[in-house]
């Protein structure tokens, strides 16, 4: 049973569409991987940063800005 309102889009599908668009633009694989990692991890409501150091302090303003730019840059 589909619990989404008519015309809505699951976030996972929106992210994949964005990634596909960026691939079609010819961005580097490294950039694509970065976008995908940021979008898939950051968008969870219960997100706790998983750093290589093991620290879980909140994301820096710079990181939040990077995510914002990734999501809302002009296409």
Backbone as JSON Lines, residues from 0, in Angstrom:
{"i":0,"aa":"X","n":[0.85,-1.19,0.0],"ca":[0.0,0.0,0.0],"c":[0.89,1.24,0.0]}
{"i":1,"aa":"X","n":[0.6,2.17,-0.84],"ca":[1.36,3.4,-0.95],"c":[0.82,4.42,0.03]}
{"i":2,"aa":"X","n":[1.66,4.89,0.94],"ca":[1.24,5.84,1.95],"c":[1.65,7.27,1.62]}
{"i":3,"aa":"X","n":[2.07,7.52,0.41],"ca":[2.47,8.87,0.04],"c":[1.34,9.56,-0.69]}
{"i":4,"aa":"X","n":[1.18,10.87,-0.46],"ca":[0.14,11.61,-1.17],"c":[0.41,11.59,-2.67]}
{"i":5,"aa":"X","n":[-0.65,11.7,-3.44],"ca":[-0.53,11.72,-4.89],"c":[0.41,12.84,-5.32]}
{"i":6,"aa":"X","n":[1.32,12.52,-6.2],"ca":[2.25,13.53,-6.72],"c":[3.47,13.73,-5.86]}
{"i":7,"aa":"X","n":[3.59,13.04,-4.73],"ca":[4.77,13.22,-3.88],"c":[5.88,12.29,-4.35]}
{"i":8,"aa":"X","n":[7.05,12.53,-3.85],"ca":[8.23,11.79,-4.27],"c":[9.01,11.39,-3.04]}
{"i":9,"aa":"X","n":[9.37,10.12,-2.95],"ca":[10.22,9.69,-1.84],"c":[11.56,10.41,-1.94]}
{"i":10,"aa":"X","n":[12.1,10.77,-0.78],"ca":[13.39,11.46,-0.75],"c":[14.46,10.62,-1.44]}
{"i":11,"aa":"X","n":[14.45,9.32,-1.25],"ca":[15.46,8.47,-1.87],"c":[15.41,8.57,-3.4]}
{"i":12,"aa":"X","n":[14.23,8.66,-3.95],"ca":[14.1,8.8,-5.41],"c":[14.54,10.18,-5.88]}
{"i":13,"aa":"X","n":[14.26,11.19,-5.08],"ca":[14.7,12.55,-5.42],"c":[16.22,12.63,-5.4]}
{"i":14,"aa":"X","n":[16.83,12.0,-4.41],"ca":[18.29,12.0,-4.33],"c":[18.87,11.28,-5.54]}
{"i":15,"aa":"X","n":[18.33,10.13,-5.88],"ca":[18.84,9.38,-7.02],"c":[18.67,10.18,-8.32]}
{"i":16,"aa":"X","n":[17.55,10.88,-8.45],"ca":[17.35,11.73,-9.62],"c":[18.37,12.84,-9.7]}
{"i":17,"aa":"X","n":[18.67,13.44,-8.56],"ca":[19.68,14.5,-8.49],"c":[21.04,13.95,-8.89]}
{"i":18,"aa":"X","n":[21.39,12.78,-8.35],"ca":[22.68,12.16,-8.66],"c":[22.76,11.84,-10.15]}
{"i":19,"aa":"X","n":[21.7,11.28,-10.71],"ca":[21.69,10.98,-12.14],"c":[21.87,12.24,-12.98]}
{"i":20,"aa":"X","n":[21.24,13.32,-12.55],"ca":[21.37,14.59,-13.25],"c":[22.82,15.07,-13.23]}
{"i":21,"aa":"X","n":[23.46,14.95,-12.08],"ca":[24.85,15.39,-11.94],"c":[25.79,14.51,-12.75]}
{"i":22,"aa":"X","n":[25.49,13.22,-12.82],"ca":[26.28,12.33,-13.67],"c":[26.16,12.77,-15.12]}
{"i":23,"aa":"X","n":[24.94,13.07,-15.54],"ca":[24.7,13.51,-16.92],"c":[25.4,14.83,-17.22]}
{"i":24,"aa":"X","n":[25.58,15.66,-16.2],"ca":[26.3,16.92,-16.38],"c":[27.8,16.7,-16.6]}
{"i":25,"aa":"X","n":[28.25,15.5,-16.27],"ca":[29.66,15.18,-16.48],"c":[30.56,15.48,-15.3]}
{"i":26,"aa":"X","n":[29.98,15.57,-14.1],"ca":[30.81,15.82,-12.92],"c":[31.69,14.61,-12.65]}
{"i":27,"aa":"X","n":[32.79,14.84,-11.94],"ca":[33.72,13.75,-11.65],"c":[33.07,12.73,-10.71]}
{"i":28,"aa":"X","n":[33.58,11.51,-10.78],"ca":[33.05,10.46,-9.91],"c":[33.26,10.81,-8.44]}
{"i":29,"aa":"X","n":[34.34,11.46,-8.15],"ca":[34.62,11.87,-6.75],"c":[33.55,12.86,-6.27]}
{"i":30,"aa":"X","n":[33.18,13.8,-7.09],"ca":[32.14,14.76,-6.74],"c":[30.8,14.06,-6.59]}
{"i":31,"aa":"X","n":[30.49,13.17,-7.51],"ca":[29.24,12.41,-7.44],"c":[29.18,11.61,-6.15]}
{"i":32,"aa":"X","n":[30.27,10.92,-5.82],"ca":[30.32,10.12,-4.59],"c":[30.12,11.0,-3.37]}
{"i":33,"aa":"X","n":[30.71,12.18,-3.37],"ca":[30.57,13.12,-2.25],"c":[29.12,13.57,-2.1]}
{"i":34,"aa":"X","n":[28.5,13.95,-3.21],"ca":[27.09,14.35,-3.18],"c":[26.21,13.22,-2.63]}
{"i":35,"aa":"X","n":[26.44,12.04,-3.17],"ca":[25.61,10.9,-2.77],"c":[25.78,10.58,-1.28]}
{"i":36,"aa":"X","n":[27.01,10.59,-0.81],"ca":[27.27,10.32,0.61],"c":[26.61,11.37,1.49]}
{"i":37,"aa":"X","n":[26.8,12.63,1.14],"ca":[26.22,13.72,1.93],"c":[24.7,13.64,1.95]}
{"i":38,"aa":"X","n":[24.11,13.46,0.81],"ca":[22.65,13.45,0.73],"c":[22.04,12.24,1.42]}
{"i":39,"aa":"X","n":[22.61,11.08,1.21],"ca":[22.05,9.87,1.81],"c":[22.24,9.83,3.32]}
{"i":40,"aa":"X","n":[23.34,10.35,3.82],"ca":[23.59,10.31,5.26],"c":[22.99,11.5,5.99]}
{"i":41,"aa":"X","n":[23.15,12.66,5.43],"ca":[22.77,13.88,6.16],"c":[21.27,14.03,6.3]}
{"i":42,"aa":"X","n":[20.51,13.49,5.38],"ca":[19.08,13.75,5.36],"c":[18.27,12.93,6.36]}
{"i":43,"aa":"X","n":[18.91,12.04,7.09],"ca":[18.19,11.27,8.09],"c":[17.88,12.16,9.29]}
{"i":44,"aa":"X","n":[16.69,12.0,9.84],"ca":[16.31,12.8,11.01],"c":[17.18,12.52,12.21]}
{"i":45,"aa":"X","n":[17.63,11.3,12.35],"ca":[18.42,10.93,13.52],"c":[19.92,10.97,13.24]}
{"i":46,"aa":"X","n":[20.33,11.78,12.3],"ca":[21.73,11.81,11.88],"c":[22.67,12.17,13.0]}
{"i":47,"aa":"X","n":[23.66,11.35,13.17],"ca":[24.79,11.61,14.05],"c":[26.03,11.44,13.18]}
{"i":48,"aa":"X","n":[26.87,12.46,13.09],"ca":[28.03,12.35,12.23],"c":[28.87,11.12,12.58]}
{"i":49,"aa":"X","n":[29.35,10.45,11.56],"ca":[30.25,9.3,11.75],"c":[31.59,9.67,11.15]}
{"i":50,"aa":"X","n":[32.44,10.14,11.98],"ca":[33.75,10.57,11.51],"c":[34.77,9.46,11.71]}
{"i":51,"aa":"X","n":[35.82,9.52,10.93],"ca":[36.88,8.53,11.07],"c":[37.47,8.57,12.47]}
{"i":52,"aa":"X","n":[37.46,9.74,13.08],"ca":[38.01,9.89,14.43],"c":[37.1,9.3,15.5]}
{"i":53,"aa":"X","n":[35.84,9.01,15.13],"ca":[34.89,8.49,16.11],"c":[34.11,9.56,16.83]}
{"i":54,"aa":"X","n":[34.46,10.82,16.62],"ca":[33.76,11.92,17.29],"c":[32.38,12.11,16.67]}
{"i":55,"aa":"X","n":[31.43,12.56,17.48],"ca":[30.05,12.71,16.99],"c":[29.5,14.12,17.23]}
{"i":56,"aa":"X","n":[30.38,15.12,17.4],"ca":[29.89,16.48,17.61],"c":[29.13,16.96,16.37]}
{"i":57,"aa":"X","n":[28.26,17.96,16.52],"ca":[27.44,18.42,15.4],"c":[28.28,18.87,14.21]}
{"i":58,"aa":"X","n":[27.64,18.89,13.06],"ca":[28.32,19.33,11.84],"c":[28.68,20.8,11.93]}
{"i":59,"aa":"X","n":[29.79,21.15,11.32],"ca":[30.23,22.54,11.31],"c":[29.35,23.37,10.38]}
{"i":60,"aa":"X","n":[29.32,24.68,10.59],"ca":[28.57,25.54,9.68],"c":[29.02,25.37,8.22]}
{"i":61,"aa":"X","n":[30.31,25.15,7.99],"ca":[30.82,24.97,6.63],"c":[30.25,23.71,6.0]}
{"i":62,"aa":"X","n":[30.19,22.62,6.77],"ca":[29.63,21.38,6.24],"c":[28.15,21.56,5.93]}
{"i":63,"aa":"X","n":[27.42,22.2,6.83],"ca":[26.0,22.45,6.59],"c":[25.8,23.3,5.34]}
{"i":64,"aa":"X","n":[26.67,24.28,5.15],"ca":[26.59,25.12,3.95],"c":[26.84,24.29,2.7]}
{"i":65,"aa":"X","n":[27.83,23.4,2.75],"ca":[28.12,22.53,1.6],"c":[26.9,21.7,1.23]}
{"i":66,"aa":"X","n":[26.21,21.17,2.23],"ca":[25.01,20.38,1.96],"c":[23.93,21.27,1.37]}
{"i":67,"aa":"X","n":[23.76,22.44,1.93],"ca":[22.75,23.38,1.43],"c":[23.01,23.71,-0.03]}
{"i":68,"aa":"X","n":[24.25,24.03,-0.35],"ca":[24.62,24.36,-1.73],"c":[24.36,23.17,-2.65]}
{"i":69,"aa":"X","n":[24.68,21.98,-2.18],"ca":[24.45,20.78,-2.97],"c":[22.98,20.61,-3.3]}
{"i":70,"aa":"X","n":[22.13,20.85,-2.32],"ca":[20.7,20.65,-2.51],"c":[20.04,21.74,-3.32]}
{"i":71,"aa":"X","n":[20.47,22.98,-3.14],"ca":[19.7,24.1,-3.67],"c":[20.44,24.96,-4.68]}
{"i":72,"aa":"X","n":[21.54,24.49,-5.21],"ca":[22.23,25.28,-6.22],"c":[21.37,25.35,-7.49]}
{"i":73,"aa":"X","n":[21.53,26.4,-8.23],"ca":[20.77,26.53,-9.48],"c":[21.22,25.46,-10.45]}
{"i":74,"aa":"X","n":[20.28,24.85,-11.1],"ca":[20.56,23.76,-12.03],"c":[20.89,24.32,-13.39]}
